[in-house]
Amino acid sequence: MKSSNDAATMNVLSEQDSSLIDRFLDALWMERGLSKNTLAAYRSDLKKLALWLASSKNSLMTVGRNDLLAYLAYCVSKGMHARSSARILSTMRRLYQYLVREGELNEDPSAQIESPKLGRPLPKTLTEDEVERLLNAPDVTTYLGLRDRAMLEVLYATGLRVSELVELDTARVSLSQGVVRVIGKGSKERLVPLGEEALEWIEQYQAEVRPDLLKGKISSALFVTRRGGSMTRQAFWYLIKRHALDVGINKPLSPHVMRHAFASHLLNHGADLRVLQMLLGHSDLSTTQIYTHIARERLKEMHAAHHPRG
């Protein structure tokens, strides 16, 4: 049905599709206040779909159910996992529900497409010993090492998302109250305690390192680079991986590794699931409940290792 040409070789959207994607994302942002990263993911998914459709002179407005099914099949043939194809289908549904609601389409071509069956993989995490090694990895006799140590301590103490950590500004951190005010997904605000260790490292970083990194520049960002600019997610994630390798942690790590460690270690030490939900900023408790599976797996491992009949 479709051209065999890979749509990735086309890099120009039609004016109609480009305008449609812009309008849809603007409406989505106004209605739900989604983060820039989420909106960027929607834009990427829709742009790839539109370019693929254009290879057979089709468009987002003229597409039918069979076209969407063919695109999903194409994605799977390129090695896409079920979770990624489910995300793309979700993006399609949001777009076409919007168009039907706005009266621009009479029918939703994605309505009768079934979502792929998904398992529920457990998040990758670190043991308490591995976290301790990672926290001690930066050379705190250097400016950048002390900054990295402060960032890692805050990440583990609070369970922030990496994006939330790098977007922290000084006004959101109360050293006197020992809390940080976080603006999370959907612009939702939450207060998270820092703990004594993280507070001490922040105080040391702000007193001894941050002014020298800024070199006279003015910035509201709490954590800054050697050039005085704001830290990025990608740059900090590179630092985590480098420090992990330095202390012999070779397991595959995700950007959320310290967040997962924060959550699973709290549960292992008896934290209440509702409290954990508030600390993590989850809108739905079911999202938090996945960490109970991690705790159960850890108990099984301990039983197998230490029980005489394990």
C-alpha positions, 0 to 999 in steps of 0.5 A, spaced: 500 500 500 505 504 501 511 506 498 517 502 499 521 509 500 523 510 508 519 516 510 525 518 514 529 520 508 523 526 507 524 532 512 519 537 510 512 537 512 506 539 508 504 546 510 497 543 512 500 537 516 505 542 520 499 547 521 495 541 524 500 539 529 502 546 531 494 547 533 493 540 536 499 541 541 497 548 542 490 546 544 494 540 548 498 545 552 492 549 554 488 544 556 493 539 560 499 543 561 503 538 559 511 539 559 515 541 554 518 534 553 512 531 553 509 535 547 516 534 544 515 527 544 508 528 541 511 532 535 516 527 533 511 522 533 506 526 529 511 528 524 514 521 523 507 519 521 506 525 517 512 524 513 510 517 512 503 518 509 506 523 505 510 518 501 504 515 498 501 522 497 497 522 504 496 526 509 494 527 517 487 529 515 485 524 509 488 518 513 484 512 514 484 506 519 488 501 514 493 507 513 494 507 521 494 500 521 499 500 516 504 505 519 504 501 526 506 495 522 511 499 519 514 501 525 514 494 528 517 491 522 523 496 523 524 493 530 519 498 535 517 495 541 510 494 543 511 500 549 513 505 543 508 503 538 502 503 544 505 510 545 504 512 538 497 509 538 496 514 544 498 520 540 494 518 534 488 517 538 489 524 542 490 528 535 484 525 532 479 525 538 481 533 538 479 533 530 473 530 531 471 534 537 473 541 533 468 538 528 474 538 523 473 530 522 466 526 522 470 520 524 476 518 528 480 513 524 484 510 530 478 509 534 477 501 532 485 500 533 487 495 539 493 497 543 498 492 543 498 488 550 504 490 554 507 487 560 509 491 566 517 491 566 520 493 573 524 499 573 532 498 573 534 500 580 540 500 584 542 496 591 543 501 597 551 499 597 551 501 589 548 508 591 553 509 596 558 507 591 555 512 586 554 518 591 562 517 593 564 517 586 565 524 585 572 527 587 569 532 592 576 536 592 574 539 585 569 544 584 565 540 579 566 533 583 563 537 589 557 540 584 556 532 582 556 530 589 551 535 591 546 533 585 547 526 586 545 527 594 539 531 592 537 526 587 537 520 592 534 524 597 528 527 594 527 522 588 526 528 583 526 526 576 532 528 572 529 534 569 526 536 575 533 536 578 536 540 573 530 545 572 531 547 580 532 554 581 535 557 588 528 560 590 525 553 590 530 551 595 529 552 603 535 551 607 532 553 613 526 549 612 529 543 609 525 542 603 525 543 596 519 546 592 518 542 585 514 544 579 513 537 576 509 534 570 503 538 568 506 544 572 503 541 579 507 543 585 510 539 591 514 540 597 519 534 598 524 534 604 531 534 603 534 530 609 541 532 612 546 529 608 543 533 601 542 540 605 549 539 607 552 538 600 547 544 597 550 549 603 557 547 601 556 547 594 553 554 594 558 557 598 564 554 595 563 552 588 557 556 585 560 563 585 566 560 582 562 557 576 558 563 575 564 567 574 560 573 575 554 571 571 547 572 574 543 565 574 537 563 578 539 556 576 541 552 582 546 547 579 550 550 573 556 548 568 563 550 568 561 555 563 556 558 568 550 556 564 544 551 566 545 544 567 541 539 562 538 533 562 543 530 557 549 533 560 547 530 567 545 523 565 552 523 562 555 524 568 551 519 572 554 514 567 561 516 568 561 516 575 557 509 575 563 506 571 568 509 575 566 505 581 564 499 577 557 499 576 556 496 570 549 494 569 544 498 564 542 504 567 536 509 566 535 516 567 530 515 572 535 510 576 536 514 582 529 516 582 527 508 582 532 507 588 529 512 592 522 509 591 524 502 592 529 503 598 524 507 602 519 502 601 524 497 603 524 501 610 517 501 611 515 507 607 507 508 606 505 507 599 501 514 599 507 518 602 511 515 596 506 517 591 506 524 594 513 525 594 514 522 587 509 527 584 504 521 581 497 523 580 495 516 580 497 511 586 497 505 581 503 508 578 507 508 585 504 501 586 510 498 581 515 499 586 511 494 591 513 489 586 520 491 586 520 490 594 517 483 593 522 481 588 528 484 593 524 480 599 524 474 594 532 475 593 533 475 600 529 469 602 533 465 597 540 468 599 539 467 607 533 462 608 536 455 609 531 452 604 531 458 600 
